[in-house]
Amino acid sequence: MVISCESVNKSYGVLQVLKEVSLVVNKGEIIAITGPSGAGKSTLLHILGTLDKPDSGRLIIDGADCISLSENGLSSLRNRKIGFVFQFHHLLPEFTAIENVIIPGLIAGRKEQEVRTEGIHLLKLLGLESRVSHKPSEMSGGEQQRVAVARALINKPAVVLADEPSGNLDSQAASELHDLFFRLREEINQTFIIVTHNDQLAARADRVIKLKDGRIEL
């Protein structure tokens, strides 16, 4: 078990966005979270990523009880245990691919040479060996998103959370990114939880979690 949430509720003012959501995700699973706009998909992902706190319920990530952790404890756990990939890559434009990739490793206090060597290995694994010293403006949208995936993987996270990761890509780049997720699962047993509207990606996932009106549809 990598993530377990139990009876999670979340409201913003009078609007209850999540209602008694429970979910268990195991190592090496690729989970797709689907549902209409406003169903609570991104809110659930933010709570699973400790970017937001539930009003009630439990959240366990790789054995750590997140509800009881301090803000510093949550920041440390997020940096070590969780990788994030968003619809927009959020790469820093003034830095090269390898510099963007290693930032979470440096934040974690790892030695620069060690994390740089690992970052170059990841970029090669993702087919970006020729883009190591390129800045985001010198790369295609698909290449930029793969750099973001390498950045998410640099600290060997227990889980990668992706929010519409292919939503800003053309169909070919989207397909290549989806293939990459499944290849990473096969090669390094990486766990992914992916919010998506892409039917092809959802169809390939090990499980589809459908949200409607803040609840998981059974």
LUMMARKOL-620160 format. One record per residue (C-alpha): x, y negated, z negated. Coordinates in nm, 3 decimals. Layout:
BEGIN
<X=X; Y=Y; Z=Z>
...
This chain:
BEGIN
<X=0.000; Y=0.000; Z=0.000>
<X=0.137; Y=-0.340; Z=0.104>
<X=-0.160; Y=-0.566; Z=0.028>
<X=-0.469; Y=-0.513; Z=-0.183>
<X=-0.734; Y=-0.775; Z=-0.245>
<X=-1.041; Y=-0.703; Z=-0.453>
<X=-1.367; Y=-0.900; Z=-0.482>
<X=-1.212; Y=-1.220; Z=-0.347>
<X=-1.439; Y=-1.526; Z=-0.343>
<X=-1.357; Y=-1.871; Z=-0.210>
<X=-1.566; Y=-2.186; Z=-0.188>
<X=-1.498; Y=-2.539; Z=-0.069>
<X=-1.745; Y=-2.759; Z=-0.249>
<X=-2.089; Y=-2.604; Z=-0.208>
<X=-1.982; Y=-2.395; Z=0.092>
<X=-1.891; Y=-2.037; Z=-0.001>
<X=-1.644; Y=-1.924; Z=0.268>
<X=-1.551; Y=-1.577; Z=0.134>
<X=-1.789; Y=-1.351; Z=-0.057>
<X=-1.666; Y=-1.044; Z=-0.246>
<X=-1.400; Y=-0.953; Z=0.012>
<X=-1.200; Y=-0.637; Z=-0.065>
<X=-0.926; Y=-0.498; Z=0.158>
<X=-0.632; Y=-0.255; Z=0.137>
<X=-0.353; Y=-0.261; Z=0.397>
<X=-0.094; Y=0.015; Z=0.413>
<X=0.267; Y=0.009; Z=0.529>
<X=0.304; Y=0.012; Z=0.907>
<X=-0.059; Y=-0.072; Z=0.980>
<X=-0.165; Y=-0.326; Z=1.239>
<X=-0.493; Y=-0.480; Z=1.126>
<X=-0.703; Y=-0.716; Z=1.340>
<X=-0.938; Y=-0.958; Z=1.167>
<X=-1.218; Y=-1.069; Z=1.398>
<X=-1.545; Y=-1.259; Z=1.377>
<X=-1.713; Y=-1.578; Z=1.494>
<X=-1.577; Y=-1.923; Z=1.420>
<X=-1.651; Y=-2.019; Z=1.061>
<X=-1.667; Y=-1.657; Z=0.941>
<X=-1.374; Y=-1.709; Z=0.701>
<X=-1.094; Y=-1.541; Z=0.900>
<X=-0.826; Y=-1.807; Z=0.856>
<X=-0.927; Y=-1.867; Z=0.495>
<X=-0.879; Y=-1.497; Z=0.421>
<X=-0.541; Y=-1.499; Z=0.595>
<X=-0.432; Y=-1.804; Z=0.395>
<X=-0.530; Y=-1.634; Z=0.071>
<X=-0.350; Y=-1.312; Z=0.170>
<X=-0.046; Y=-1.529; Z=0.246>
<X=-0.072; Y=-1.712; Z=-0.092>
<X=-0.111; Y=-2.043; Z=0.093>
<X=-0.448; Y=-2.081; Z=-0.080>
<X=-0.588; Y=-1.939; Z=-0.402>
<X=-0.916; Y=-1.750; Z=-0.442>
<X=-1.174; Y=-1.875; Z=-0.689>
<X=-1.198; Y=-1.522; Z=-0.827>
<X=-1.075; Y=-1.174; Z=-0.748>
<X=-0.739; Y=-0.995; Z=-0.740>
<X=-0.452; Y=-1.004; Z=-0.490>
<X=-0.158; Y=-0.762; Z=-0.502>
<X=0.128; Y=-0.797; Z=-0.252>
<X=0.398; Y=-0.530; Z=-0.248>
<X=0.328; Y=-0.454; Z=-0.613>
<X=0.318; Y=-0.815; Z=-0.734>
<X=0.004; Y=-0.953; Z=-0.899>
<X=-0.021; Y=-1.287; Z=-0.720>
<X=-0.296; Y=-1.435; Z=-0.937>
<X=-0.068; Y=-1.435; Z=-1.242>
<X=0.234; Y=-1.593; Z=-1.068>
<X=0.339; Y=-1.955; Z=-1.112>
<X=0.370; Y=-2.185; Z=-0.812>
<X=0.746; Y=-2.123; Z=-0.805>
<X=0.684; Y=-1.750; Z=-0.830>
<X=0.439; Y=-1.766; Z=-0.541>
<X=0.682; Y=-1.967; Z=-0.328>
<X=0.955; Y=-1.711; Z=-0.390>
<X=0.725; Y=-1.419; Z=-0.310>
<X=0.600; Y=-1.591; Z=0.005>
<X=0.955; Y=-1.648; Z=0.126>
<X=1.071; Y=-1.291; Z=0.055>
<X=0.764; Y=-1.079; Z=0.123>
<X=0.551; Y=-1.257; Z=0.387>
<X=0.625; Y=-1.363; Z=0.743>
<X=0.396; Y=-1.608; Z=0.923>
<X=0.320; Y=-1.651; Z=1.293>
<X=0.067; Y=-1.919; Z=1.390>
<X=-0.107; Y=-2.012; Z=1.715>
<X=0.141; Y=-2.296; Z=1.760>
<X=0.497; Y=-2.181; Z=1.702>
<X=0.594; Y=-2.472; Z=1.470>
<X=0.959; Y=-2.453; Z=1.574>
<X=1.172; Y=-2.752; Z=1.481>
<X=1.248; Y=-2.921; Z=1.817>
<X=1.593; Y=-3.049; Z=1.722>
<X=1.722; Y=-2.702; Z=1.630>
<X=1.826; Y=-2.410; Z=1.852>
<X=1.651; Y=-2.074; Z=1.851>
<X=1.898; Y=-1.918; Z=1.609>
<X=1.887; Y=-2.221; Z=1.380>
<X=1.507; Y=-2.201; Z=1.364>
<X=1.518; Y=-1.828; Z=1.296>
<X=1.760; Y=-1.844; Z=1.003>
<X=1.588; Y=-2.124; Z=0.808>
<X=1.380; Y=-1.889; Z=0.583>
<X=1.694; Y=-1.686; Z=0.509>
<X=1.885; Y=-1.996; Z=0.402>
<X=1.591; Y=-2.106; Z=0.186>
<X=1.608; Y=-1.764; Z=0.020>
<X=1.971; Y=-1.835; Z=-0.073>
<X=2.128; Y=-1.581; Z=0.161>
<X=2.476; Y=-1.633; Z=0.304>
<X=2.467; Y=-1.821; Z=0.634>
<X=2.693; Y=-1.579; Z=0.824>
<X=2.490; Y=-1.279; Z=0.711>
<X=2.157; Y=-1.432; Z=0.806>
<X=2.295; Y=-1.568; Z=1.136>
<X=2.422; Y=-1.222; Z=1.235>
<X=2.083; Y=-1.074; Z=1.151>
<X=1.903; Y=-1.353; Z=1.337>
<X=2.103; Y=-1.290; Z=1.654>
<X=2.021; Y=-0.919; Z=1.624>
<X=1.650; Y=-1.003; Z=1.597>
<X=1.661; Y=-1.235; Z=1.897>
<X=1.829; Y=-0.959; Z=2.098>
<X=1.568; Y=-0.710; Z=1.977>
<X=1.299; Y=-0.948; Z=2.103>
<X=1.468; Y=-0.992; Z=2.442>
<X=1.597; Y=-1.342; Z=2.372>
<X=1.973; Y=-1.284; Z=2.374>
<X=2.010; Y=-1.546; Z=2.649>
<X=1.814; Y=-1.805; Z=2.448>
<X=2.010; Y=-1.800; Z=2.119>
<X=2.150; Y=-2.151; Z=2.168>
<X=1.850; Y=-2.297; Z=2.349>
<X=1.619; Y=-2.554; Z=2.192>
<X=1.239; Y=-2.505; Z=2.205>
<X=1.201; Y=-2.750; Z=2.494>
<X=1.426; Y=-2.524; Z=2.702>
<X=1.209; Y=-2.216; Z=2.651>
<X=0.870; Y=-2.099; Z=2.780>
<X=0.568; Y=-2.078; Z=2.550>
<X=0.606; Y=-1.701; Z=2.523>
<X=0.976; Y=-1.730; Z=2.439>
<X=0.904; Y=-1.992; Z=2.173>
<X=0.645; Y=-1.765; Z=2.014>
<X=0.894; Y=-1.474; Z=2.010>
<X=1.142; Y=-1.701; Z=1.831>
<X=0.866; Y=-1.765; Z=1.577>
<X=0.824; Y=-1.389; Z=1.537>
<X=1.200; Y=-1.350; Z=1.477>
<X=1.180; Y=-1.626; Z=1.214>
<X=0.892; Y=-1.440; Z=1.047>
<X=1.101; Y=-1.122; Z=1.034>
<X=1.432; Y=-1.265; Z=0.911>
<X=1.377; Y=-1.181; Z=0.542>
<X=1.242; Y=-0.830; Z=0.616>
<X=0.891; Y=-0.916; Z=0.491>
<X=0.648; Y=-0.657; Z=0.360>
<X=0.386; Y=-0.799; Z=0.596>
<X=0.360; Y=-1.043; Z=0.885>
<X=0.043; Y=-1.253; Z=0.893>
<X=-0.047; Y=-1.391; Z=1.235>
<X=-0.324; Y=-1.645; Z=1.300>
<X=-0.431; Y=-1.640; Z=1.668>
<X=-0.066; Y=-1.581; Z=1.770>
<X=-0.146; Y=-1.547; Z=2.141>
<X=-0.421; Y=-1.812; Z=2.151>
<X=-0.192; Y=-2.070; Z=2.312>
<X=-0.032; Y=-1.832; Z=2.567>
<X=-0.125; Y=-1.731; Z=2.920>
<X=-0.250; Y=-1.376; Z=2.971>
<X=0.089; Y=-1.228; Z=3.065>
<X=0.275; Y=-1.389; Z=2.775>
<X=-0.007; Y=-1.285; Z=2.541>
<X=0.014; Y=-0.924; Z=2.657>
<X=0.393; Y=-0.926; Z=2.610>
<X=0.355; Y=-1.063; Z=2.258>
<X=0.099; Y=-0.795; Z=2.170>
<X=0.331; Y=-0.525; Z=2.307>
<X=0.605; Y=-0.669; Z=2.087>
<X=0.396; Y=-0.629; Z=1.771>
<X=0.339; Y=-0.262; Z=1.843>
<X=0.703; Y=-0.204; Z=1.935>
<X=0.811; Y=-0.360; Z=1.604>
<X=0.572; Y=-0.129; Z=1.423>
<X=0.726; Y=0.172; Z=1.598>
<X=1.089; Y=0.060; Z=1.552>
<X=1.090; Y=-0.093; Z=1.203>
<X=0.749; Y=0.013; Z=1.064>
<X=0.643; Y=-0.351; Z=1.035>
<X=0.298; Y=-0.424; Z=0.894>
<X=0.086; Y=-0.688; Z=1.070>
<X=-0.244; Y=-0.857; Z=0.981>
<X=-0.363; Y=-1.054; Z=1.281>
<X=-0.656; Y=-1.294; Z=1.309>
<X=-0.760; Y=-1.285; Z=1.673>
<X=-1.034; Y=-1.351; Z=1.924>
<X=-0.846; Y=-1.140; Z=2.180>
<X=-1.054; Y=-0.829; Z=2.249>
<X=-0.761; Y=-0.640; Z=2.405>
<X=-0.545; Y=-0.688; Z=2.097>
<X=-0.829; Y=-0.593; Z=1.862>
<X=-0.893; Y=-0.277; Z=2.063>
<X=-0.531; Y=-0.168; Z=2.014>
<X=-0.521; Y=-0.231; Z=1.639>
<X=-0.530; Y=0.055; Z=1.388>
<X=-0.831; Y=-0.105; Z=1.221>
<X=-1.058; Y=-0.398; Z=1.293>
<X=-1.192; Y=-0.597; Z=0.998>
<X=-1.501; Y=-0.789; Z=1.113>
<X=-1.599; Y=-1.093; Z=0.910>
<X=-1.942; Y=-1.251; Z=0.929>
<X=-2.068; Y=-1.525; Z=0.699>
<X=-1.776; Y=-1.466; Z=0.465>
<X=-1.830; Y=-1.092; Z=0.422>
<X=-1.670; Y=-0.786; Z=0.576>
<X=-1.919; Y=-0.614; Z=0.801>
<X=-1.943; Y=-0.244; Z=0.720>
